[in-house]
């Protein structure tokens, strides 16, 4: 029995090398580009229109989602959002793999979440192949302005990431972490 070759989408979501030039992946990015353009061109009075666009764009959204335009993403369909999520202006999510954001998460302006990355080997990179790794952000997380969340990172519940931080490793729950690379500077005590 022969193995059926995986699609580029399946390779992408499995964290394997894949070709972003695949027609199905291009179509998915074009869909997201159209929907984000429509969303970014809405006004504050068009809340119902905004909600319809977000329901079409994302894989899953919880209650009370608010995104201040402009917002950008690669596919949208690989993004899962919990309840009470707020994204300030200019947030970008490169969702070439699953990006899960929990409940009560605040993203300040210019937060960048990158599931996508390129091979380090230049010859492999020139082949056009890319990689992606999932990202998970827990509940009750605040990510400061201009922070960058890199591929494969998990951020624990009840954590704060300082403005301008570059998160390249997992961050545990109940901490304040800042810097480039982002490091824990304080552990939060448990509430009484």
The 8 nearest C-alpha neighbors of each residue, nearest first, counted from 0:
[[1, 2, 3, 4, 5, 6, 9, 10],
 [2, 0, 3, 4, 5, 6, 9, 10],
 [3, 1, 4, 0, 5, 6, 9, 10],
 [2, 4, 1, 5, 6, 0, 9, 7],
 [5, 3, 2, 6, 1, 7, 10, 9],
 [6, 4, 9, 3, 10, 7, 8, 2],
 [5, 7, 9, 8, 10, 4, 11, 17],
 [6, 8, 10, 17, 9, 11, 18, 5],
 [7, 9, 11, 6, 10, 12, 24, 17],
 [8, 10, 6, 12, 11, 7, 5, 13],
 [9, 11, 15, 13, 7, 8, 12, 17],
 [12, 10, 8, 14, 9, 13, 17, 15],
 [11, 13, 96, 9, 14, 10, 8, 95],
 [14, 12, 10, 11, 15, 9, 132, 96],
 [13, 15, 131, 11, 12, 132, 130, 10],
 [16, 14, 10, 13, 11, 130, 17, 131],
 [15, 17, 130, 129, 128, 10, 11, 14],
 [18, 16, 128, 7, 129, 11, 10, 15],
 [17, 19, 128, 20, 21, 7, 127, 129],
 [18, 20, 21, 24, 17, 129, 128, 25],
 [21, 19, 18, 22, 25, 24, 127, 23],
 [20, 22, 24, 19, 23, 18, 25, 7],
 [23, 21, 25, 24, 26, 20, 19, 27],
 [24, 22, 26, 25, 21, 27, 8, 7],
 [25, 23, 27, 26, 21, 22, 19, 28],
 [24, 26, 22, 28, 27, 23, 29, 21],
 [25, 27, 29, 23, 24, 28, 22, 30],
 [28, 26, 24, 30, 25, 29, 74, 23],
 [29, 27, 74, 31, 25, 30, 73, 26],
 [28, 30, 32, 26, 31, 27, 33, 25],
 [29, 31, 27, 33, 28, 32, 26, 34],
 [32, 30, 34, 28, 74, 33, 29, 35],
 [31, 33, 29, 35, 30, 34, 36, 28],
 [32, 34, 36, 30, 31, 35, 29, 37],
 [35, 33, 37, 31, 36, 32, 38, 30],
 [36, 34, 38, 32, 37, 33, 39, 31],
 [35, 37, 39, 33, 34, 38, 32, 40],
 [36, 38, 34, 40, 35, 39, 33, 41],
 [39, 37, 35, 40, 36, 41, 49, 34],
 [38, 40, 69, 68, 36, 37, 41, 35],
 [39, 41, 37, 38, 36, 42, 68, 69],
 [42, 40, 38, 39, 45, 37, 43, 49],
 [43, 41, 44, 45, 40, 46, 39, 49],
 [42, 44, 45, 46, 41, 49, 67, 68],
 [43, 45, 42, 46, 41, 47, 48, 49],
 [46, 44, 48, 42, 43, 47, 41, 49],
 [47, 45, 49, 48, 44, 50, 43, 42],
 [46, 48, 50, 49, 45, 51, 44, 52],
 [49, 47, 51, 45, 50, 46, 52, 41],
 [48, 50, 46, 52, 47, 51, 38, 45],
 [49, 51, 47, 53, 48, 52, 54, 46],
 [52, 50, 54, 48, 49, 53, 47, 55],
 [51, 53, 55, 49, 50, 54, 56, 48],
 [54, 52, 56, 50, 55, 51, 57, 49],
 [55, 53, 51, 52, 56, 57, 50, 60],
 [54, 56, 52, 53, 57, 51, 58, 34],
 [57, 55, 53, 75, 54, 52, 76, 34],
 [58, 56, 75, 76, 59, 78, 54, 53],
 [57, 59, 76, 78, 79, 77, 75, 56],
 [60, 58, 79, 57, 80, 61, 78, 54],
 [61, 59, 80, 81, 79, 57, 62, 58],
 [60, 62, 82, 81, 80, 63, 64, 59],
 [61, 63, 82, 64, 83, 60, 81, 84],
 [62, 64, 83, 82, 65, 61, 84, 85],
 [65, 63, 84, 83, 62, 85, 61, 82],
 [66, 64, 85, 84, 86, 63, 67, 83],
 [65, 67, 86, 85, 87, 68, 64, 70],
 [66, 68, 88, 87, 86, 69, 65, 70],
 [69, 67, 39, 70, 88, 66, 89, 38],
 [68, 70, 39, 89, 88, 67, 71, 90],
 [71, 69, 68, 90, 89, 91, 88, 35],
 [70, 72, 91, 35, 92, 90, 69, 73],
 [73, 71, 92, 93, 91, 74, 75, 94],
 [72, 74, 93, 28, 94, 75, 31, 95],
 [75, 73, 28, 31, 76, 27, 72, 94],
 [76, 74, 57, 56, 77, 78, 72, 31],
 [75, 77, 58, 57, 74, 78, 56, 59],
 [78, 76, 97, 75, 58, 94, 96, 98],
 [77, 79, 98, 75, 76, 58, 57, 97],
 [80, 78, 59, 99, 58, 60, 100, 98],
 [79, 81, 60, 100, 59, 61, 101, 99],
 [82, 80, 102, 61, 101, 60, 100, 84],
 [81, 83, 61, 102, 62, 84, 63, 103],
 [84, 82, 103, 63, 64, 102, 62, 85],
 [83, 85, 104, 64, 103, 82, 105, 102],
 [84, 86, 65, 105, 66, 64, 106, 104],
 [87, 85, 66, 106, 105, 67, 107, 65],
 [86, 88, 108, 67, 107, 106, 66, 85],
 [89, 87, 67, 108, 68, 69, 90, 109],
 [90, 88, 109, 69, 70, 108, 91, 68],
 [89, 91, 109, 110, 70, 88, 111, 108],
 [92, 90, 71, 111, 72, 70, 112, 89],
 [91, 93, 72, 112, 94, 111, 113, 71],
 [94, 92, 113, 73, 72, 114, 95, 115],
 [93, 95, 96, 114, 92, 73, 77, 74],
 [96, 94, 115, 131, 114, 93, 11, 73],
 [95, 97, 133, 12, 94, 131, 132, 114],
 [98, 96, 133, 77, 78, 94, 99, 134],
 [97, 99, 134, 78, 133, 135, 94, 77],
 [100, 98, 135, 79, 78, 136, 80, 134],
 [99, 101, 136, 80, 81, 135, 79, 137],
 [102, 100, 138, 81, 137, 136, 80, 104],
 [101, 103, 81, 82, 138, 104, 83, 139],
 [104, 102, 83, 139, 84, 138, 82, 105],
 [105, 103, 140, 84, 139, 102, 141, 138],
 [106, 104, 141, 85, 84, 86, 142, 140],
 [105, 107, 86, 142, 87, 85, 141, 110],
 [106, 108, 144, 87, 143, 142, 110, 86],
 [109, 107, 87, 144, 88, 110, 89, 90],
 [108, 110, 145, 89, 90, 144, 111, 88],
 [111, 109, 145, 90, 146, 108, 144, 147],
 [110, 112, 147, 91, 90, 92, 148, 109],
 [111, 113, 92, 148, 147, 93, 91, 149],
 [114, 112, 93, 149, 115, 150, 92, 148],
 [113, 115, 150, 132, 131, 94, 93, 133],
 [116, 114, 131, 113, 95, 130, 93, 150],
 [115, 117, 130, 131, 129, 114, 118, 150],
 [116, 118, 129, 130, 124, 119, 115, 128],
 [119, 117, 124, 120, 123, 129, 116, 130],
 [118, 120, 121, 117, 124, 123, 122, 116],
 [119, 121, 123, 118, 122, 124, 125, 117],
 [122, 120, 124, 123, 125, 119, 118, 126],
 [123, 121, 125, 124, 120, 126, 119, 118],
 [122, 124, 126, 125, 120, 121, 118, 128],
 [123, 125, 121, 118, 126, 122, 127, 128],
 [126, 124, 122, 127, 123, 121, 128, 120],
 [127, 125, 123, 124, 128, 122, 121, 18],
 [128, 126, 125, 124, 18, 129, 123, 19],
 [127, 129, 18, 17, 126, 16, 124, 123],
 [128, 130, 117, 16, 17, 18, 116, 118],
 [131, 129, 16, 116, 117, 115, 14, 15],
 [130, 132, 115, 114, 14, 96, 95, 116],
 [131, 133, 151, 150, 114, 14, 96, 115],
 [134, 132, 97, 151, 96, 114, 98, 150],
 [135, 133, 98, 151, 152, 153, 150, 114],
 [134, 136, 153, 99, 98, 100, 154, 137],
 [137, 135, 100, 154, 153, 101, 99, 155],
 [136, 138, 156, 101, 155, 154, 100, 140],
 [137, 139, 101, 156, 102, 140, 103, 157],
 [140, 138, 157, 103, 104, 156, 102, 137],
 [141, 139, 104, 158, 157, 138, 159, 156],
 [140, 142, 105, 159, 104, 106, 160, 143],
 [143, 141, 160, 106, 159, 107, 105, 161],
 [144, 142, 162, 161, 107, 160, 146, 141],
 [145, 143, 107, 162, 108, 146, 109, 110],
 [144, 146, 109, 163, 110, 162, 108, 147],
 [147, 145, 163, 164, 110, 162, 144, 165],
 [146, 148, 111, 165, 112, 110, 166, 164],
 [147, 149, 112, 166, 113, 111, 165, 146],
 [148, 150, 113, 167, 166, 152, 147, 112],
 [151, 149, 114, 132, 113, 152, 134, 115],
 [150, 152, 132, 133, 134, 149, 114, 153],
 [153, 151, 169, 134, 150, 168, 149, 135],
 [154, 152, 135, 169, 134, 136, 170, 155],
 [155, 153, 170, 136, 137, 169, 171, 135],
 [154, 156, 172, 171, 137, 170, 158, 153],
 [155, 157, 137, 172, 138, 158, 139, 140],
 [158, 156, 139, 173, 140, 172, 138, 155],
 [159, 157, 173, 174, 140, 172, 156, 175],
 [158, 160, 175, 141, 140, 142, 176, 161],
 [161, 159, 142, 176, 177, 143, 175, 141],
 [162, 160, 177, 143, 164, 176, 159, 163],
 [163, 161, 143, 144, 146, 164, 145, 160],
 [162, 164, 146, 145, 144, 161, 165, 178],
 [165, 163, 178, 146, 177, 179, 181, 162],
 [164, 166, 147, 179, 180, 181, 146, 148],
 [165, 167, 148, 181, 168, 149, 147, 180],
 [166, 168, 149, 165, 180, 152, 148, 181],
 [169, 167, 152, 166, 170, 153, 181, 149],
 [168, 170, 153, 152, 154, 171, 167, 166],
 [169, 171, 154, 155, 153, 168, 172, 183],
 [172, 170, 155, 154, 169, 174, 173, 158],
 [171, 155, 173, 156, 158, 174, 157, 170],
 [174, 172, 157, 158, 187, 186, 156, 171],
 [175, 173, 186, 158, 187, 185, 172, 176],
 [174, 176, 159, 185, 183, 184, 158, 160],
 [177, 175, 183, 182, 160, 184, 181, 161],
 [178, 176, 161, 181, 164, 182, 160, 183],
 [179, 177, 181, 164, 180, 182, 165, 163],
 [180, 178, 181, 165, 164, 177, 166, 182],
 [179, 181, 165, 178, 166, 182, 167, 164],
 [180, 182, 178, 177, 179, 166, 165, 164],
 [183, 181, 176, 177, 178, 184, 180, 179],
 [182, 184, 176, 185, 175, 174, 177, 181],
 [185, 183, 176, 175, 182, 177, 186, 174],
 [184, 186, 175, 174, 183, 187, 176, 173],
 [185, 187, 174, 173, 175, 188, 184, 183],
 [188, 186, 173, 174, 185, 189, 175, 158],
 [189, 187, 190, 186, 173, 174, 191, 185],
 [188, 190, 191, 187, 173, 186, 157, 174],
 [189, 191, 188, 187, 173, 157, 186, 174],
 [190, 189, 188, 187, 173, 157, 186, 174]]
